[in-house]
Amino acid sequence: SKARPAGGAKILVAYYTRTGNTRVIARQIGRARGADIFEIQTANPYPEDYAEQVAVAQQQRDSGFEPPLAATVPGVKSYETVFLGFPIWGMTAPSVIRSFLSRHDLSGKTLVPFITHGGYGLGESLKVLADHAPGARLIEGFSKQCDQERETLEQVTGWLGRVDVPG
Ligand SMILES: Cc1cc2nc3c(=O)[nH]c(=O)nc-3n(C[C@H](O)[C@H](O)[C@H](O)COP(=O)(O)O)c2cc1C
């Protein structure tokens, strides 16, 4: 646990990322507020392949599955404020965010979302937070459009189709 101003509230920054966009924001919040940082991870890794990941994410979203977490936050009770970060997947929060909220009691805490998306907005994600952390004080957070893996892959595929090299 990092040093923080005397009398300051204890802050946790918990985030999930696949391609690193959300991590950039998490680290900046951590630096600026002297907060503890926790990377949310699934016990079983998701597919590396983008198309496979989209299919898994959609299946887990539609079935309401909560994938097991690799680890939980030690001493979550001691935090007064939780910044919670994630990308938008299939117009909502990734399933692992529901797992996280089910496994950590955030009642009485201030919950501040920070969300990255590929251009289609926040979808159902704020409702997921309200439903799965009903005792938390959910305040307006931060959101930002970021690079999309799909777009990068399409552009690279297009470019490679035009590259005239042996092999
Ligand atoms: C499985 C999957 C589903 C996605 N679905 C959406 C979506 O519904 N709307 C959207 O705007 N972006 C969508 N994206 C794009 C991500 O939200 C965006 O690239 C985000 O910044 C990724 O954050 P990260 O680098 O922290 O993983 C999706 C990405 C993935 C991998």
PDBQT file of the ligand as one rigid body, heavy atoms in Angstrom, charges set to zero:
ROOT
HETATM    1  C1  LIG A 201     -14.632  -8.647 -27.319  1.00  0.00    +0.000 C 
HETATM    2  C2  LIG A 201     -14.669  -7.163 -27.612  1.00  0.00    +0.000 A 
HETATM    3  C3  LIG A 201     -15.895  -6.537 -27.779  1.00  0.00    +0.000 A 
HETATM    4  C4  LIG A 201     -15.968  -5.152 -28.003  1.00  0.00    +0.000 A 
HETATM    5  N1  LIG A 201     -17.199  -4.556 -28.115  1.00  0.00    +0.000 NA
HETATM    6  C5  LIG A 201     -17.260  -3.203 -28.252  1.00  0.00    +0.000 A 
HETATM    7  C6  LIG A 201     -18.533  -2.540 -28.287  1.00  0.00    +0.000 A 
HETATM    8  O1  LIG A 201     -19.596  -3.151 -28.176  1.00  0.00    +0.000 OA
HETATM    9  N2  LIG A 201     -18.552  -1.186 -28.443  1.00  0.00    +0.000 N 
HETATM   10  C7  LIG A 201     -17.397  -0.450 -28.550  1.00  0.00    +0.000 A 
HETATM   11  O2  LIG A 201     -17.465   0.763 -28.663  1.00  0.00    +0.000 OA
HETATM   12  N3  LIG A 201     -16.174  -1.057 -28.505  1.00  0.00    +0.000 NA
HETATM   13  C8  LIG A 201     -16.078  -2.396 -28.351  1.00  0.00    +0.000 A 
HETATM   14  N4  LIG A 201     -14.841  -2.992 -28.279  1.00  0.00    +0.000 N 
HETATM   15  C9  LIG A 201     -13.634  -2.146 -28.325  1.00  0.00    +0.000 C 
HETATM   16  C10 LIG A 201     -13.079  -1.851 -26.933  1.00  0.00    +0.000 C 
HETATM   17  O3  LIG A 201     -14.077  -1.414 -26.055  1.00  0.00    +0.000 OA
HETATM   18  C11 LIG A 201     -12.002  -0.757 -26.983  1.00  0.00    +0.000 C 
HETATM   19  O4  LIG A 201     -11.021  -1.077 -27.939  1.00  0.00    +0.000 OA
HETATM   20  C12 LIG A 201     -11.368  -0.599 -25.605  1.00  0.00    +0.000 C 
HETATM   21  O5  LIG A 201     -10.689   0.635 -25.516  1.00  0.00    +0.000 OA
HETATM   22  C13 LIG A 201     -10.375  -1.723 -25.272  1.00  0.00    +0.000 C 
HETATM   23  O6  LIG A 201      -9.825  -1.486 -23.989  1.00  0.00    +0.000 OA
HETATM   24  P1  LIG A 201      -8.554  -2.274 -23.445  1.00  0.00    +0.000 P 
HETATM   25  O7  LIG A 201      -7.382  -1.920 -24.350  1.00  0.00    +0.000 OA
HETATM   26  O8  LIG A 201      -8.358  -1.737 -22.071  1.00  0.00    +0.000 OA
HETATM   27  O9  LIG A 201      -8.842  -3.730 -23.475  1.00  0.00    +0.000 OA
HETATM   28  C14 LIG A 201     -14.765  -4.371 -28.082  1.00  0.00    +0.000 A 
HETATM   29  C15 LIG A 201     -13.526  -5.033 -27.938  1.00  0.00    +0.000 A 
HETATM   30  C16 LIG A 201     -13.474  -6.403 -27.709  1.00  0.00    +0.000 A 
HETATM   31  C17 LIG A 201     -12.131  -7.090 -27.560  1.00  0.00    +0.000 C 
ENDROOT
TORSDOF 0
